[in-house]
């Protein structure tokens, strides 16, 4: 045993007990037995003796106990083997409580999962009150588990054997006393399965229409002599059922935060003098819910299959009839497993539940539809019938597929209900947009049926066919920058609607420059640099360029070429149809682009006579075109600055000259400086910017004459040495401001001019005051000249004046008498 207890002893007597060392290992073990020195406990052998114990054998060690008085004793025996140590307590007990339990309690053979109880009448044979605690292991249990029993008193102890599996099973019923003493009772039992079985392991119900029910029966046969209780369960084992209850409890039980909140709220109420045991109430509620969950039988439950009865008892040598009811919701094969718990059997018996649900019995009048000739974008229709041959209403619906051709199909009606024995026509519309072999599966789902009805549509989709009114479009020779338009007709030879678009191969993306637009802007850089594009120019234009072509209809198109490239054209006009790719049909376009050789006349333009400053003088250039092509010309705007001597411009700087004709280019000049000048005029030809036309303007610039309102300038008799002013007006009849300076030919010191020089604004008059101051007498004649820079005298005015009086004067005025004073 794990401890040695000496009982019922008297003083000064010796008692011996045997301790067995059992080797349950597969190799020999050497055990050293030792014990501390004690006057009461001795080894009946030398101390520190080594015992060699073979596998599967035992070796005995005797311990002697010699008390010297009646009292309780305790000591320890040590067993060493390898690195392990086993301590065996030694007791000498004289006063204790002791229950007289048997050494073995045998339950013999019992049915599995059946409870068997044995009640023992136990007496306290000790000499003091027994405080005990009894414990054992599954499948055994004991009641009461703990308590107190007086000396000589008796009580009933019930030991229950509830085996959950078959076979021999054993355990130890251990009684622990408050004195530290333990006693053990061996518990034995064997569990067997009762002879209870199902008549079949598979309950298959016949075909059943949905919303209706059908059933079959299964028998549970009890061939044993014990009444068996059965229950139909969801889970296959007790462990799986316990795991499910644990999962449900984890979801239901209050979270840790609720416990803390309840506890804190209860503490706050107690501080306010309110004593409510909310925490205990919560504990009680949780325990009750947990108890209810554990008592939940978890009987079989399903939406399709049901079992009647779910639980009951079967008398010995009898059988119970079980009805399996099948109520399908759809036309499917159903399978479910139910588990039968039998008291008396360790494992639950499995029953396969099978049934085939039948949906509405709907059939197609034709499963294949073949179209003889299909054109793209052309509606076609075929009709089939849905026939209901069953006893149920058949709700149906068209289910579009995810194929590339699916959007081309439409089913009318899209959904509906076919009553029993009735027929529903279905129209299948096909409007294909993809050319090629057609193979499409039209799916009609029927409520309650697992598989849809399938209509296979076959056919060949032909592409659209178009034709042009001409086999080639030849523009012949075209002029640079001048649009030329040719008519064209496109005919649709198929019964479909098509969205079309025209384009020309190798044509650019930026609109070409037309001469008719260019002549509206003489400052356009294209005059001097030629057409400039970020990408190739778009020289062809179709009107309309896109649209819808009706079945067997036609479209008149205007094809315009505005060439900005001197070259020979060989392009292709392409008709693209939306949904059918590019180049459905095409034709060749040819053309040859030329720039005419223009001439300007005259090469030198003489402005005869005088060109007065800043006054307009008009002339005309002649632009001659001796070719058979249209030409476009433009006067290049003059680049002016402060040193420009002659300004030129045109009221019509740009124009078009027809083949074998002449155009007039008006030009206006304004001289800005005095002198003779030669000014080059540049005339650009659109398309020939490298070789523009040039001409030279020959001009002579002068100011106009100055006019005066006094002629001649006659001062008359003027006293000598007295200033005499005369005012006259100088007028500028020209269109340019006139800078002037006044000078006289003789005796210039006689005259003062205010102003003597300045500028007379264009078409204005200014006053000039001439003051005569003669230092002599007599008649004087001279000429007053109006001088202009770079031009000289532009006007002369005769001046006459007569000086009178004396030229002798005093430096002081006379004032009475003149006193010369004393002279020596």
Secondary structure, 3 states (H helix, E strand, C coil): CCEEEECCCCCCCEEEEEEEEECCCCCCEEEEEECCCCCCEEECCCCCEEEEECCCCEEEEEEEEECCCCCCEEEEEEEEECCEEEEEEEEECCCCCCECCCCEEEEEEEEECCEEEEEEEEEECCCCCEEEEEECCCCEEEECCEEEECCCCEEEEEEEEECCCCEEEEEEEEEEECCCCEEEEEEEEEEECCCEEECCCEEEEEEEECCCCEEEEEEEEECCCCCEEEEEECCCCHHHHHHHHHHHHHHHCCCHHHHHHHHHHHHHHHHCCCCCCHHHHHHHHHHHHHHHHHHCCCECCCCCEEEECCEEEECCCEEEEEEEEECCCCECEEEEEEEEEECECCCCEEEEEEEEEECCCEEECCCEEECCCEECCCCEEEEEEEEECCCCCEEEEEECCCCCCHHHEEEECCEEEECCCCEEEEEEEECCCCCEEEEEEEEEEECCECCCEEEEEEEEEECCCEEECCCEEEEEEEECCCCEEEEEEEEECCCCCEEEEEEECCCCCEECCCHHHHCCCCCCCHHHHCCCCCCCEECEEEECCEEEECCCCEEEEEEEECCCCCCEEEEEEEEEECCCCCCCEEEEEEEEEECCCEEEECCEEECCCCEEECCCEEEEEEEEECCCCCEEEEECCCCCCCCCCEEEECCCCEEEECCCEEEEEEEEEEECCCEEEEEEEEEEECCCCCCCEEEEEEEEEECCCEEECCCCEEEEEEECCCCEEEEEEEEECCCCCEEEEEEECCCHHHEEEECCEEEECCCCEEEEEEEECCCCCEEEEEEEEEEECCCEEEEEEEEEEEEECCCCCCCCCCCCCCCCCCCC
